[in-house]
Amino acid sequence: MKSHDCDIMFCDTMARRILPCLRAEMVCRLVQQRGISQSNAARRLGVSRAAVSQYMKKKRGGTFFKLSPDMDILLDRWAEAVADNGGTITLCDLCRCIRERSPDFH
């Protein structure tokens, strides 16, 4: 992925609007695809069991947007890192992918 200059306004949008949607999708992958219990997922993520349930029901994280193939891969890597306690993915990885998908996304 190509590099970019960080922008505080985009970082703020990413943290408030985009990251919760991505987290909800990642939680669904942990539970539905990897078979991790909601309680175990909550423990691994450092959130409550109720939060995981809300992510699963899309009550938390809101409506999701269409995933690019690159974002789909990153979400799988994120779920794998959480499930296996290995590997890394950073917020910057997610941000770069979103910016490349739609540089004007706000």
Secondary structure in CASP SS format (residue, H / E / C, confidence):
PFRMAT SS
TARGET T0000
AUTHOR 0000-0000-0000
METHOD secondary structure of the structure
MODEL  1
M C 1.00
K C 1.00
S C 1.00
H C 1.00
D C 1.00
C C 1.00
D C 1.00
I H 1.00
M H 1.00
F H 1.00
C H 1.00
D H 1.00
T H 1.00
M H 1.00
A H 1.00
R H 1.00
R H 1.00
I H 1.00
L H 1.00
P H 1.00
C H 1.00
L H 1.00
R H 1.00
A H 1.00
E H 1.00
M H 1.00
V H 1.00
C H 1.00
R H 1.00
L H 1.00
V H 1.00
Q H 1.00
Q H 1.00
R C 1.00
G C 1.00
I C 1.00
S C 1.00
Q H 1.00
S H 1.00
N H 1.00
A H 1.00
A H 1.00
R H 1.00
R H 1.00
L H 1.00
G C 1.00
V C 1.00
S C 1.00
R H 1.00
A H 1.00
A H 1.00
V H 1.00
S H 1.00
Q H 1.00
Y H 1.00
M H 1.00
K C 1.00
K C 1.00
K C 1.00
R C 1.00
G C 1.00
G C 1.00
T C 1.00
F C 1.00
F C 1.00
K C 1.00
L C 1.00
S C 1.00
P H 1.00
D H 1.00
M H 1.00
D H 1.00
I H 1.00
L H 1.00
L H 1.00
D H 1.00
R H 1.00
W H 1.00
A H 1.00
E H 1.00
A H 1.00
V H 1.00
A H 1.00
D H 1.00
N C 1.00
G C 1.00
G C 1.00
T C 1.00
I C 1.00
T C 1.00
L H 1.00
C H 1.00
D H 1.00
L H 1.00
C H 1.00
R H 1.00
C H 1.00
I H 1.00
R H 1.00
E H 1.00
R H 1.00
S C 1.00
P C 1.00
D C 1.00
F C 1.00
H C 1.00
END
